[in-house]
Amino acid sequence: MKFVTVKPGLPAPQLKVSEWVQGGPISLKDYQGKVVVVEVFQVNCPGCFIYGIPEAIDTFQKYKNNDVVVLGLATAFEDFDKNTLENLKLLLKENKVIGETLTTLTYQSKLLNEGKLSYSIPFPVGMDMLVKEKLPIEEKRIMEFVNANVPDFDLYHQKDKEQIISRVKSYLETKPYSPLTFEEYSLRGTPSSMFIDKKGILRETTFGSTGLMATTVEKLLSE
């Protein structure tokens, strides 16, 4: 599997989805002429459910009669035993959360009975496609990961480069899967939001809930 990355200003590649659990199937090509927001989360990510997903739901409700599409993408770059397709289905079909999400939202009294969310996700949601890392890790794969995640790597001193490469190699060797969409869009964590303009160009990715989703959508709508 070749790992490529896209940066803002380039055409947004199709989302690599193993299964559309709610809505779909979805092709970004179908939304030319519309602004697309993709909210990326993990089911074992309390912040995603406290901040990221509610902001995406607010955006969906506010702009659902305009030329705006909101999509959800569950991914997994850690806690692979919890960030699963099965637990995503549990979330979307029964409104139940698990793991750290369940613990944190219970502590904050943000859940209904039986560990259920107080809200439902109204837009289509798919599961990021996960592929097994091929061992031994090839140098090409290491450099693809470095170039996607370390800005201005070429400007580092040689000794620092070697340390980065060594850490990345160790990380990839202990990581059983790679999430294709998460890595292709060079995301740094969850929650993350991806903004695609009316021409299908990736305009921005954000990490964490900035509270500026509606502002970005308004800007893209005005173009």
N, C-alpha and C positions, 0 to 999 in steps of 0.2 A: 504494500500500500504506500503510495507516494503522499507525503504530507506537504501541502502547500499552504501558504497563508495569504490573506488579503488585507490590504490597508485601506483606510478611508480615502475616498477619491477614486476607487476602482469599482468595477461592477461587482455587485454582491453575488457570490456563488450560491447555488441551491443549498438549502439546509439538508444536511445528511441526517436523516431520521430513520430509525429502525422500525418505528410504529407510531402512527398518529392515534393516540388513545382517545382523544376527544376532537371531533371535527376532522377535516382532511379527507383524502390526502391533499397536501398543499404544495403548490409550485409558485415560487416567487414571480415567475413569468406571467402568471395570471393577474398580478397586481400592478402591472405597468400603468402609470397614471395615478397611482395612489401612494400615499406615504405609509411605509410599513415599519412597525415597531416590534422587535422580537425581545421578549423578556426571558432571560436565561437564568435558571435557578436549579438548585438541588433539593430533593425532598428532605434531606438531612441538613438543612440550613435555616436556622431560626430567623436570621435577618432577612432572608428571602420572603418569609411569610409575614414578618412584622412591617417591612418597608417596601421591598421591591415589588412583590405581587400586588399588594393593595394599590400602589401607585399606578401600576399597569392597568388594573381594573378601573380605577378612576378615569384614566385616559381613554379606555375602551368605552366607558359609559358616556363620557363627554363628547367623543368624536364619532360615535358609531353611525351617525347619520351624515357624516362628512366623508371625504375621501381618505380615510385612515383605517388601516388594518392593524390589529394587535394580535400577536401570536405568542404562545408560550413554548419554551423549549427546556425540558428537564435534561440535565446533563450529569456526568459523574467523573470527577477528576480525583476523588478521594472517597473513603468510606464506601467502597464498592459493594459491601454487604448490605448497605442500607439504601444507597442511591440506585435503586433497581427499578426495572420496568414494573414489577409486581407491586412495589410500594407506590409508584406513580398511579397505577390503576386503582389502588386502595384510596388514594387521595381524591382522584377525580370521580370515582363511582360511589364512594361512601363518605367523602369529606373527612377521612381520618388521616392523621399525621403520625409520624414515628420518630424514634431516636431523640436526638437533641432538640429537634423541633417540638416534639411532644413535651419534653421536660421543660423547656424554656417557656412555651406558651401556657403550659399548666401553671407554672410558677407566677406568670404575669396575669393569670386569670383571663386569658384571651380565648379559651376554648369552651365549647358547649359540652354537654354530657358525653361520655364515652370517647373522649379525646377527639371530638369533631371540631373542625373549623367553624367559626361564626359566619363565614362567607363562602361562596362558591366561585370558582374560576369560570367566567362566562365565554372565554374565547378558545379557539383551537389550541391543543397542546400535544406536542410530540415528544418522543424520547430520542435524545441524541444517539447516534450510532457509535457503539464502542467496538474497537478492534484490539485484539491481543497484540502486545508488543512482541516482535520477533527477536529471539535471542540466538546468538549474542548480538548486542546492539551494534549496528553498523555506524561507522564514522559519519556517513552521509545523513543518517537519521539524527545523530547528535547535533550536527551543524544546522540542520533544518530547525531543530527545536531551539537552539541557541539564537539563531538569527530571528526567529519569530518572537522570542521572549526577552532578549537582551538588546535594548536600543544602543546603537553606535558601538557594537561589539568590536569592530575593526579598529576603534580608537583606543582600546585598552592596551596596556603594556603586555608583553608576551607572557610574563609570569602570571598576571591576572587572568589572561585568556586561558592558560593551562588549568588554573584552578576552577574557572567556570566550566570548562569542558569536562573536567573530572567530576564535578558535582552533578552536572547534567547526566553524565553516563551512569553514575550511581543511582540517581533518581529514576532514570528510565529502566534500569535493571530491576528495581524494586516495585515498579508500577505495572500491574498486570494488564491494564487496558489503557487505551487512549481514546478520548472523545473527539470524534472527527470535526464536528461543527465548532466546538469550543476551541480547538487548536487552529482550525482553518481561519477563524475570525480573530485569532491572537488575543483571546480573552484572558483576564488575569485572575478571575475568581467569580463568586456569585454573592449577591445578585449582580447581573450585568444586563445592560440594555444595548440593543443594536438598532440604529436608525438608518433606514434605506429610503432614498428620495423617489420622486415620481418617475425618474428615468431608470430606476433600478441600481443606482449608485450607492454604495455604502458611504454614508456621510460622517458617522460618528459611532463610537462605542464608549460606554461609560461603565465603570466598576463601582459598585455601591449605589445606594439610592440617593440621588442628588437633589431630588425634589424639583428638578428642572425638566422633567419629561414633557410636560405640556408646553413649556416654552420652546423646546426644540421642535416639537410637532408643529406649533404655530409658525415657526420660521420656515420649515420645509413646505408647509401648506401654502405659504405666501409666494413661493417661487413659481 
